[in-house]
Amino acid sequence: MSKIAKETKVQPARASMQRQKARASVAERSGKRAKRSAERRDAILAAALDEFAARGFAATRLDDVAKRADVAKGTIYLHFADKETLFEELIRLELGPVVGALERASHADIPLRQVTDQLIEVFVREIFQTRRKDVIRPVSTARARFPI
């Protein structure tokens, strides 16, 4: 086999390997980007919980949430359309699992006394013993703004 023939066979294989490495690198960068984005979103939600708990819905400013989350205010808008959407997502994330547990307990085929005991147990364990209790006050003060 001539030298030129050998080189032309090697080059496509090498190019193919380079393309595979480039794709893997893009996927890796994309995975890192997605992870950083998720971390920022979580930081925004944690900061929002702190701000809403401390100030209530009406007095909380996205500038303060951004500062507490250590992100630019514009970063919040990459994840949430506005303050209301952020608040709704926070409620959904924090209280959604509790509502599900309370519904399961209330629909159980057991005596009323046991249902009541289970409801109280879930409420204490999942609300009062966690940060979820910090969502209750802003929810109650903002309920006129977010009718069910």
N, C-alpha and C positions, 0 to 999 in steps of 0.2 A: 504494500500500500504506500502510495506516495506521501510525502510530508504534508502537502496541501490537503489531501484527502483526510489524513488523520486530524489535522487542525479543524477542518470543517465539521468533523464528527464531534470533536471535543467542545468546540465553541457553542453549539446548540445545547449540549448537556450543561455546560457551565452557565449559560444564559438562563436556562430553566431553573437551575439551583439558585441563581441570583434573584430571579423573580419570586421563587418560593420564600427565600429569606426576606425579601422586601415585603411580601404579603404578611409574613409572620411578624415583621417589625411593625407594620401598620396595624395589625390586629392587636399587638401588644400595647402600642401607644393608645389605640382606641379603648382598650380595656382599662388602661391607667386613667385615661380621661373620664371614662364612665365612673370609675371608682372615686376619683376626685370630685366629680359632679355630685355623686350620691353623698359623699362626706359633707360637701357644702350644703346640700339640701337638708341633711340631718342637723347640721350646725344652725341653719336658719330656723328649723322647727324648734330646736332646743332653746334658742334665743327668743323666739316668739313666745314660747311657753313662759319663760321668765318675765318677759315684758308684759304680756297680757295678764299674768298673775299679779304682777306688781302694780300695774297702772289701770287695768281694765281694758276693754276693747276700744272704747272711744278715745281714750288718752294715749294709747300706744301709737307711736309713729314708726314707720318703716325705717327711717333713719336710725332710730335707736336699736331696732332689731338688727339692722346691718352692722352697726358698730359692735353690738354684743356678739354677733356671729363672726366678726372679723372678716366681713366680705363687703364689697362695694354694694351700694343700694341697687344698682342695675342687676346684680347677680340674683337678687330676690325675684326680679321680674323675669328672669330666665326660667324660674321654677314655678312661680305663682303669678297669676294675672294681676292681683291687687291684694290689699289687706284682707278683704272679706274672704277671698279664696284661700289665703294662707290660714286664716282663722278656721274656716270650715275644714280644711285638711287636718289641722291640728286636732280639732274635735273628733273627726273621723278616726284618726290614728289612735288617739288616746282613749276615747270612750267606746269606739266600735266593738272591740273585743269584750268589754264589760257588758254592753247591751246584749250581745249574743249570749254570754254566760247567764245573765239575768233572765233572758227569755227562755233559755233551756230549763233553768230551775223552775220558772213559773209554769211551764207546760208539762212538768213531770207528773206522772200518775201516782202521786203520793198524797198523804193527808195534808191539809192546809197548814197545820202547825209546822210540819217539816219543810214545806215550801217557804214559809215565812223565815224559818231559821236559815235555810239555804240562801235566800235572797239577802238577808242581813250579813251572813258570812261572806258571800261574794262581794257585797258592797264594801264591807270593812277591808277585806283582803285586797281587793282590786282598786279601791278608790282611796280610802283613808290611809292605807299603809304605803302608798306610792305617790309619785308626783302628779298623778291624775287628779288628785284633790285640788291642785292648783288651777285646773281647767274649769271647775264648777262655778266659781265666782264670776269670771268673765262670761261664761255661758249664760248665767242667770241675769247678769246686767245687760247683756246684748240680745236677749231673747226677743225683744220687740223688733229688732232689726233683722232677725232671722226667724221669721214665723215658720212653724212646722206645717 
